[in-house]
């Protein structure tokens, strides 16, 4: 009987070479989002991560493997996203704003996917019905080279004469944090506080999985973890917001774990890989922005930033 085992998948993971980049857009610039027209904005661009799975399906020549599904499943399980605003004079107060805790973010663990919800999304995933599991909407795989896709083998696909069918599936991703304003009104101190520090980090679990057709169990074959971390401080120079030289604790990096067979043994998410009740990560971003946790003070505070 045709099958794919752990040893039948070679998973290579790497990142693009460019370093993380910070773009500071001063107020009044036409590139700014409308909501940031007065404050200006800062945006962060992280390197891209890639994962290439080379799959060998083994079976009897002529055996039907049509509608077998292959692809990447990704969960996010750590999210830190907060900003601290203050001016040099303690009498002008300070503000802490967070998007990584309730009520902004209801829970840390979420399903990271580009598949659409609703009726349109359901049609995109045909012939697989039901809630979203994979990172991308399903597409027919008609060639050995498949770029960033969760796909299925078309109806009528057979094991060739040599007894093996080989193809690749490519995954790529790069976190895109929502912009932060360069300043913020402090209602307690009745002052405008400038951006003082930012912290952003995300950790992801990525699994390559397959399914022997609709309604069959989904099996995780390979997996890895990866994260991005960024912390920086800011100040004013000649009336402009600027990033300051790194202080102790400041960092900007991207890390990728080694690849393992099956699902990583991590209690934070190992039982949730196929949990269809998880919130969709991208759907939480607007809600987190609209329900930010805000704390204001009339003096400088060493804000407690734990969840």
SULHU-V762284 format. One record per backbone hydrogen bond with DSSP energy under -1.0 kcal/mol. NH is the residue of the N-H (numbers start at 0). CO is the residue of the C=O. If there is no record, write none. Layout:
BEGIN
nh = {NH/NH}
co = {CO/CO}
END
This chain:
BEGIN
nh = {2/7/8/9/11/13/15/20/22/24/27/28/31/35/36/39/40/41/42/44/48/49/50/51/52/53/54/55/56/57/58/61/62/64/66/67/68/69/70/72/74/75/76/77/79/81/82/83/84/85/91/92/93/94/95/96/97/98/103/104/109/110/111/113/120/121/122/123/124/127/134/138/140/150/151/152/156/158/162/164/166/167/168/169/170/172/179/183/185/189/190/192/194/195/196/197/198/199/200/201/202/203/204/205/206/207/208/209/210/212/215/218/220/221/222/223/225/226/227/228/229/230/231/233/234/236/239/241/243/249/250/252/254/256/259/261/265/268/269/271/274/277/280/283/287/288/289/290/292/294/296/302}
co = {57/4/5/53/51/49/47/44/42/40/36/25/28/32/33/35/24/179/22/20/172/13/170/11/168/9/166/7/164/2/162/158/59/156/152/64/210/150/208/206/204/109/202/202/200/198/96/196/94/193/88/89/296/84/294/82/292/80/100/100/75/278/73/134/116/117/118/119/120/124/71/149/151/69/138/67/153/62/159/56/54/143/52/145/50/48/41/192/190/185/185/183/181/83/83/231/81/229/79/227/77/225/74/223/72/221/70/218/68/210/212/209/207/207/259/205/203/254/201/252/199/250/197/195/241/239/236/234/232/246/230/228/226/224/222/220/263/265/265/268/271/274/110/280/283/284/285/286/97/95/93/300}
END
